[in-house]
Amino acid sequence: MLCVASTTLEDPTKLYSSSKHSHYIPLAAPSSSVAAGAVRGEYYSSMRFRGGGAAVALVGGAAALMSSIGSTKPDPYDVVRVLIHEAPRGVQDGDRQLMDVNVTNIGRAVEAWLQLSLELQERQERAGKRVKKEAHVKQNKGMPRDVFDLDAIVSKND
């Protein structure tokens, strides 16, 4: 589920969600930003929020999604960047009208977040392999290429 968070902080560039998984995340965003939506299975729904007065962001739901994916936990800045990028545009400072979130944008935000999490997981796996390979090369530095462990070295020298 993607949910909306607003802040009553004096600094409107700090976005806050009441979700226990979230944090204060500094982000330059106009106080009139509006974004809301929920995803449950195949069903999308949008919610209405007034522009102006409080910074609004898709943060709490992103944090919940992060915790539900398991070991793949993208950086909160990346999640916010993706979701804010997909949030609706066009709400100006001082605009008080109610606005529906475009369901397509919410769907794209979820897809972008999942794509990001997969990319981060692949990056982590590649980094793990590289570290393992570097450790192996370091361990065997200066030894013949066909020698890979201490037992083999001892038996060759005997």
C-alpha positions in Angstrom: 0.0 0.0 0.0 1.2 3.5 -0.8 0.1 6.1 1.7 0.4 9.8 2.2 2.2 11.6 4.9 2.1 15.3 5.8 4.2 17.4 8.1 3.5 20.2 10.5 7.2 20.9 10.9 8.3 24.5 10.6 10.6 23.4 7.8 8.3 22.2 5.0 11.2 20.5 3.2 11.2 17.8 5.8 8.6 15.2 5.0 7.3 12.9 7.8 5.1 9.8 7.9 3.3 8.5 10.9 4.4 5.0 9.8 6.7 3.4 12.4 9.0 2.4 9.6 9.6 5.9 8.3 12.1 8.6 9.2 12.3 12.3 8.7 13.6 12.6 5.2 14.9 16.0 4.0 13.6 16.7 0.5 13.0 19.9 -1.3 9.3 19.9 -2.0 6.7 22.7 -2.3 4.2 22.9 0.6 1.5 22.4 -2.0 2.6 19.0 -3.2 -0.3 16.5 -3.4 0.0 12.8 -3.8 -2.1 9.9 -2.5 -3.1 6.4 -3.4 -3.4 2.8 -2.3 -2.5 -0.4 -4.0 -4.0 -3.7 -2.8 -3.6 -6.6 -5.1 -5.1 -5.7 -8.4 -7.1 -2.8 -7.1 -5.9 0.8 -7.2 -7.7 3.6 -5.3 -7.0 7.3 -5.1 -7.6 9.7 -2.2 -8.1 13.5 -2.1 -5.9 16.0 -0.2 -5.9 19.8 -0.2 -2.9 21.5 -1.7 -1.0 24.0 0.4 -0.4 24.1 4.1 1.6 20.9 4.5 4.2 19.0 2.5 2.6 15.7 1.3 4.6 12.7 0.1 4.4 9.0 -0.6 6.7 7.9 2.3 4.9 5.6 4.8 3.7 3.1 2.2 7.1 3.0 0.6 8.7 2.2 4.0 6.1 -0.6 4.5 6.9 -1.9 1.0 10.6 -1.9 1.8 10.0 -3.9 5.0 7.8 -6.4 3.1 10.3 -7.2 0.3 12.7 -8.9 2.8 16.4 -8.4 2.5 16.1 -5.9 -0.4 15.8 -2.6 1.3 16.4 0.4 -1.0 17.7 3.6 0.4 14.8 5.8 1.5 16.1 8.6 -0.6 15.8 6.4 -3.7 12.3 5.4 -2.9 11.1 8.9 -2.3 12.8 10.1 -5.4 11.0 7.5 -7.5 7.6 8.0 -5.9 7.8 11.8 -5.9 8.9 11.7 -9.5 5.7 9.8 -10.4 3.4 12.0 -8.3 0.9 14.3 -10.0 2.0 17.7 -11.2 0.3 21.0 -11.5 -0.6 22.0 -8.0 0.6 25.6 -7.5 1.4 27.3 -4.2 -1.8 28.6 -2.6 -4.0 26.3 -4.7 -6.8 25.1 -2.4 -8.7 22.9 -4.8 -9.2 19.2 -4.1 -7.4 16.9 -6.5 -7.6 13.3 -7.4 -4.4 11.3 -7.9 -4.1 9.8 -11.3 -4.3 6.0 -10.8 -1.9 5.5 -13.7 0.8 7.5 -11.8 0.4 5.4 -8.7 0.7 2.2 -10.8 3.9 3.6 -12.4 5.3 4.5 -9.1 4.9 1.0 -7.8 6.4 -0.4 -11.0 9.3 2.0 -10.7 9.9 1.1 -7.0 9.9 -2.6 -7.8 12.3 -2.1 -10.7 14.6 -0.1 -8.4 14.5 -2.8 -5.7 15.4 -5.4 -8.3 18.3 -3.3 -9.6 19.6 -2.8 -6.1 19.3 -6.5 -5.3 21.3 -7.3 -8.5 23.9 -4.6 -7.6 24.2 -6.1 -4.1 24.7 -9.6 -5.5 27.3 -8.4 -8.1 29.2 -6.6 -5.3 29.1 -9.7 -3.1 30.6 -11.8 -6.0 33.2 -9.1 -6.7 34.3 -9.0 -3.0 34.5 -12.8 -2.9 36.6 -12.9 -6.1 38.9 -10.1 -4.8 39.4 -12.0 -1.5 40.2 -15.2 -3.5 42.7 -13.4 -5.7 44.3 -11.7 -2.7 44.6 -15.0 -0.8 46.3 -16.6 -3.8 48.5 -13.7 -4.8 52.0 -14.8 -6.0 51.0 -18.5 -6.3 50.7 -20.5 -9.5 47.3 -20.2 -11.2 46.6 -23.9 -10.7 47.2 -23.7 -6.9 44.1 -22.7 -5.0 44.6 -23.8 -1.4 47.2 -24.4 1.3 46.9 -28.3 1.1 47.7 -28.2 -2.6 50.7 -26.0 -2.0 52.0 -28.4 0.8 51.5 -31.5 -1.4 53.3 -29.9 -4.3 56.3 -28.9 -2.2 56.6 -32.4 -0.6 
